[in-house]
Amino acid sequence: MIRGIHHTAISTPNLERSKAFYRDLLGFKVVGEYEWPRGTKVMDRLTHLRDSCARYVMLRTGNALLEIFQFETPTPIALDPHRAVSDHGLTHLALDVTDIDSEYRRLSASGMRFNCPPQDLEGGAMRCTYGYDPDGNVIELQEMFDQDHPEALHWD
């Protein structure tokens, strides 16, 4: 039985930079840091790679985890840092925030690139904007004002 989403995973060319972005700028907490050496058969089977070797970190925010990998082998293909959200694959990671305008200003001042300032959606039920992590992965900031909206998260 599927109970919900446990974590999302991304691959980066620079684990320390990505970890610092999510931890220091976005406030995620490091749960653990791990690695597997080249030729770890179970990891090669799981990832369907050959002679893989990687370091990774697991981070937590609220009720979700984010896993970030840096593969040494095989050599990864770089992500286009200006990839359109319409391209196939993971389109964005959405973060539930409070005071989206303050978060937008804080993150912009820290160098995070955004497409636009926060926008009102669904008649003012929510505001959101899209920005980018250091590797070009899209990060959505979303503030939900209507707690009766079917997509509203309820934090206990």
WONORPE-V118359 format. One record per residue. N is the residue number from 0. PHI is phi in degrees with one decimal (none if undefined). Layout:
BEGIN
N/PHI
N/PHI
END
This chain:
BEGIN
0/none
1/-81.4
2/-101.3
3/157.7
4/-86.0
5/-87.3
6/-156.2
7/-115.6
8/-125.6
9/-132.2
10/-110.9
11/-135.3
12/-81.0
13/-141.3
14/-60.9
15/-63.7
16/-64.0
17/-66.8
18/-59.9
19/-63.1
20/-61.0
21/-72.0
22/-78.2
23/-79.9
24/-90.6
25/-98.4
26/84.7
27/-67.6
28/-106.2
29/-72.9
30/-91.3
31/-172.6
32/-125.5
33/-140.8
34/-160.6
35/-135.3
36/-77.1
37/-54.5
38/88.3
39/-72.6
40/-57.4
41/-63.9
42/-71.4
43/-62.1
44/-65.6
45/-61.8
46/-88.8
47/57.5
48/-117.5
49/-118.5
50/54.8
51/-74.4
52/-153.1
53/-152.5
54/-114.4
55/-154.9
56/-130.5
57/-112.5
58/-122.9
59/-123.9
60/-142.1
61/52.1
62/-102.9
63/-135.6
64/-116.6
65/-127.1
66/-110.6
67/-120.9
68/-106.4
69/-124.6
70/-86.8
71/-86.3
72/-139.1
73/-67.2
74/-64.8
75/-73.3
76/-91.9
77/-66.2
78/-80.3
79/-67.5
80/-65.6
81/-116.5
82/-59.1
83/-73.8
84/-65.6
85/-81.9
86/-68.0
87/-63.0
88/113.8
89/-59.6
90/-90.5
91/-169.5
92/-110.6
93/-97.8
94/-111.1
95/-78.7
96/-127.6
97/-112.0
98/54.4
99/-58.1
100/-65.9
101/-66.0
102/-63.0
103/-59.4
104/-64.3
105/-61.9
106/-70.2
107/-61.1
108/-64.6
109/-86.9
110/102.5
111/-70.3
112/-90.1
113/-123.5
114/-76.0
115/-167.3
116/-65.9
117/-54.4
118/-117.6
119/-77.0
120/-132.8
121/49.6
122/64.6
123/90.1
124/-68.4
125/-153.2
126/-129.4
127/-152.9
128/-152.9
129/-111.3
130/-134.0
131/-134.2
132/-80.6
133/-61.9
134/-97.1
135/94.7
136/-70.2
137/-81.7
138/-115.7
139/-95.4
140/-100.3
141/-137.2
142/-117.7
143/-97.9
144/-97.2
145/-91.5
146/-71.6
147/-91.7
148/-62.6
149/-61.3
150/-99.2
151/-68.3
152/-87.7
153/-117.0
154/-92.2
155/-93.7
END
